[in-house]
Amino acid sequence: MLTQENTKTPLEKTSQNSLQQFKLYEEIEGLKKQEEILINKRKQQPYKITIGEMSQSTRYNKLKTESKHLQNIIK
C-alpha cells in the first residue's frame, strides 16, 4: 500500500512513508515475538488441574449438607 503511494508522491513524502513503514514493521515484529512468548507460556500450563490445585476463590463451592438434603427432599 505504501509502496504504491511512494511511486506517485514527491521524494520528501517518500522518506516519510518509508519511515512509517519501518515503524509498522517493527511493531509487527514485536507483536509476533509477544505472541510467541504467550504461546510458549500457554504450552507450559497444564491442560487439567485438580480441585486442590485451584485457588480458594475459584474453587467450586460444595453444597452444605443441610441445603443438599433440602434439595433432595424437594426433588
N, C-alpha and C positions, 0 to 999 in steps of 0.2 A: 504494500500500500504506500509506504513512504518512499520506496524505490521509484515507483511510478511518478510520485509527486516531485521527486528530485530531478527527474528528466525535464520537467515542464517549468521549473522555477529558477529564479536567478541564483547565482553562486552563494550569496550571503544566506539565503534561505536554505540552501542545500546543506551547509555545515550545521545549521540549527536542527535540521531534520536528522542528520546523521548522529548528532549528539543525543537527540531524543530517542532515536532507535537504539543506540548503545545503552542508554539508561533502562529502556524497556527490556532489552536482552539481559542485562544484569539482574533486573528484578525477577524475570522469568527463571533464570538460573538459580537465584536464591530461593525461590519458591519450590523449585524441583528438589533442591537439597533438603529443604524443610520437609517436603513430602516424603523423601526417602528416610529421613530420621524418624518421622512419625510411623511409617510403615514398619521399620525395624523395631520400634518401641512396641507397636501393636503385636508383632510376632512374638515378643518376649512374654506377653501376658498369657496366662493360662486360659484355655478355652472354657473350662468349667472349674468352679471352686466349690468348696463345701460351705455349708451354712456357718460353721465355726470360723471360717476364714473371712466371712463378711464382717464389716464394721457393725457396731451395735445399732447405729442409727438406720442402717439399710436392711437389717435382718428382717426376715418375715416374722410377723407377730403371731405368736401362738395364742390360741383362744384360751381364756381362763376356763377352768374346769366347770364352774357354775354356768357360764354362758353356753358352753358346749352342751351340757346336759339340757339346758332350756331349749336350745335349737333342736336337739334330738327329740325332745318331747313334742315340740311343735310339728316336726316332720311326721 
